[in-house]
Amino acid sequence: VAFVNQQNLTWSHDNLDPIMEIFKLSYIIVFNAEQNEIYSQKTVHADTLNLDFSSYNPKSAPFKEFFHVQNGKFIQCFLAPIHHSSDIERKGEPLGFLLIGRIIDENFFQTMEKITLGQASLSISMTHSSKGEHFHIPLSSLEDKIIGYIDFFYTPSSILFISELQNSIALTGFIITLLAIFLFYDLT
């Protein structure tokens, strides 16, 4: 809370900067009550964020997850008001805002593919594949407009099992056929 009023770079280095590495973030930005940026840290691959907070109302949605598109990159953002510790119910005016964000990149999709055992992709419209199962997650902007989707395509586990079984049976049949040919030539 005190950091919003008097920017202490030692405090930010000790408390904010480590969060970037721990949570694999691309951005940490602190804004004052007037929504002016007072502290910013970003990774090498991240561009400076250009956000318009005019539609953000901390009273209606104090904690906000949203997505932002900039320079062809989708960025997942989390925005939270900073209140004085005595304002437990968060009814007073915020002293500032904390924004953290990460670029949705190939590492994100690899993690999602491990979790869903399928294929993940980013799209602007809802597209459906005729193969396997499909589900999508809409990506809403700060203004609550859908700006894209994360699509997940996966093959049900029973089909994966049958496919693996077919491959195993085919390999076993091939080995038995080779063994039979070898024995036939060896015995004749």
C-alpha angles and dihedrals in degrees: 000000000000090000091067091060099037116022108224108190092194090056092047091048091051098040111024106031096059090056089067093063097036095053097029092241126172096200142029115177130171120201129190123232090276088057093247116145111251100166132021135176125174139169123255093257094050124095122217108277119242106198131168111213096181091108095047116105112182091196095060097040111011095176113043133183114194142153128236130195118211130160091351094306126117112219124195109215135189119197125191133173119239113228132181112265091244089061094077095160091047093230096136128079113284118253090215144319137262120212124187123179145170132201113243100235141152092288090057092052093046089054092048091049091054091050096046098033087227144080124290128199141166121240139172094218135034104268123176129204121217091221123082126335124322138200132162139200117217116228112219125200126224086270089055093249117139107245100172148331138247104222123203122196120184140163115235113254093244090059091047090051093050091047091051090046091051091051091049093048092048091050092047091049091050092051092048091049091051090047091050092050091048092049091046091054092041094051096045 
